[in-house]
Amino acid sequence: MKSRRSNARTVRVLDASAFIGDYHTDDDTATIPSVREELEDDASGYRFDALEGSGMRIHVPDEETVERVDRAAGTTGDATELSRTDTRLLAAALELDATLVTDDYAMQNTADALEIDVETISQDGIDERRNWTYQCQGCGREYDDHRERCGVCGADLARKNPS
């Protein structure tokens, strides 16, 4: 995805993959508190602690911004794929006008809908935004939004690639 910013220096919001993947930048960085809880191995936790000690900001986004991200994820069909931490990271990037650093495709897709810049770490980024749909596993009926069960036959729904 192309960068939407023209300034050379920006804030980067880091998800857990940045600490696991040994990501490095000289730009200002931020994350949210629950990312630390997601890091299971000692090396990733050490990188988090080292970055926090060298000036990384911990940012807690406003609930209104989190709700905006939830609405965007609902529109793209990524709401069921995003954790609460993912949603809060997207909200932090939105509030700070930051670049989100992640390899997570659902986060990238939602970020694109919110016009948040994304930088990947070790995976290729998304090529296009997708607005996922949901299809009944029984009768085949399609829905634009996620539901637990089909309103016609009651079978489970599965996320369907819109292409």
C-alpha positions in Angstrom: 0.0 0.0 0.0 1.2 3.5 -0.8 2.0 5.9 2.0 -0.5 8.8 2.3 1.9 11.1 4.2 4.4 13.5 2.8 6.4 14.1 6.0 9.6 12.2 6.4 9.3 11.4 10.1 6.3 9.9 11.6 5.1 8.0 14.7 4.9 4.2 14.3 2.4 2.1 16.3 3.8 -1.3 16.9 1.8 -4.5 17.3 3.2 -7.7 18.9 4.8 -8.9 15.6 7.1 -5.9 15.7 8.6 -7.2 18.9 8.6 -10.8 17.8 10.2 -9.9 14.5 12.9 -7.7 15.9 11.6 -4.6 14.1 13.7 -1.5 14.3 13.1 2.1 13.5 14.6 5.5 14.5 11.1 7.1 14.3 9.0 7.8 17.4 7.1 4.7 18.4 4.0 3.9 20.4 2.0 0.9 21.4 -0.8 0.0 23.8 -0.5 -1.7 27.2 -2.0 -5.1 26.2 0.7 -5.7 23.6 3.1 -6.5 26.4 0.7 -9.2 27.7 0.7 -10.9 24.3 4.4 -11.4 24.2 5.2 -14.9 25.4 8.9 -15.4 24.9 11.6 -13.7 26.9 13.4 -12.1 23.8 10.2 -10.4 22.6 9.4 -9.1 26.1 12.9 -7.9 26.4 12.6 -5.9 23.2 9.4 -4.4 24.4 11.0 -3.4 27.7 14.0 -2.0 25.9 11.9 0.1 23.6 9.7 1.3 26.4 12.9 2.3 28.4 14.2 4.2 25.4 11.1 6.4 25.0 8.4 4.3 23.3 5.0 5.8 24.3 2.2 3.7 25.7 -1.0 5.1 24.3 -4.6 4.3 25.4 -7.0 5.3 22.7 -10.4 6.9 23.4 -13.4 4.6 23.3 -15.0 6.7 20.6 -12.1 6.0 18.3 -12.2 2.3 19.2 -15.9 2.3 18.2 -15.0 4.0 14.9 -12.5 1.2 14.2 -15.1 -1.4 15.1 -17.5 0.1 12.6 -14.8 0.1 9.9 -14.0 -3.5 10.6 -17.6 -4.4 10.4 -17.8 -2.7 7.0 -14.8 -4.6 5.6 -15.9 -7.9 7.2 -12.8 -8.1 9.4 -14.6 -7.6 12.8 -14.5 -11.3 13.6 -10.8 -11.6 12.8 -9.6 -8.7 15.0 -8.9 -9.1 18.6 -9.6 -6.3 21.1 -5.9 -5.6 21.1 -5.8 -5.3 17.3 -8.8 -2.9 17.4 -7.1 -0.7 20.0 -3.8 -0.7 18.1 -5.7 0.6 15.0 -7.4 3.2 17.2 -4.1 4.4 18.6 -2.6 4.7 15.0 -5.7 6.6 14.0 -5.5 9.0 16.9 -1.8 9.6 16.6 -1.9 9.9 12.8 0.7 7.1 12.9 1.9 4.3 10.6 0.7 0.9 11.9 3.5 -1.7 11.9 2.0 -5.1 11.5 2.0 -8.3 9.4 -1.7 -9.0 10.2 -3.8 -8.9 7.0 -7.1 -8.1 8.8 -5.5 -5.2 10.5 -4.0 -4.0 7.2 -7.4 -4.3 5.5 -9.2 -2.3 8.2 -6.3 0.2 8.3 -6.8 0.8 4.6 -10.5 1.5 5.1 -9.5 4.1 7.8 -6.7 5.5 5.6 -4.0 4.5 8.1 -0.6 3.9 6.7 0.8 0.4 7.2 4.4 -0.9 7.3 4.9 -4.7 7.2 7.7 -6.5 9.0 8.4 -9.9 7.4 5.3 -10.6 5.3 4.0 -9.0 2.1 1.3 -6.5 2.7 -2.1 -6.6 1.2 -2.5 -5.6 -2.5 -6.1 -4.4 -2.3 -8.8 -3.8 0.3 -11.5 -6.5 0.5 -15.0 -6.2 1.9 -15.6 -9.7 3.1 -19.0 -11.3 3.0 -20.4 -14.3 4.9 -22.0 -17.3 3.3 -24.3 -19.9 4.9 -22.7 -23.4 5.0 -26.2 -24.9 4.5 -28.2 -23.0 1.9 -25.6 -20.8 0.5 -27.3 -17.5 1.3 -24.8 -14.6 1.5 -24.8 -11.8 4.1 -22.8 -8.5 4.2 -22.4 -8.6 8.0 -21.4 -11.3 10.4 -24.1 -13.3 12.2 -23.8 -16.5 14.2 -26.4 -18.4 12.1 -28.3 -18.2 8.8 -31.7 -16.5 9.2 -33.1 -18.9 6.6 -31.9 -22.4 7.6 -30.0 -21.8 10.8 -26.7 -23.2 9.6 -23.3 -21.7 10.5 -21.8 -18.9 8.4 -18.3 -18.7 7.0 -16.3 -15.7 5.9 -16.2 -15.6 2.1 -13.6 -14.0 -0.2 -15.5 -11.4 -2.2 -13.4 -11.8 -5.4 
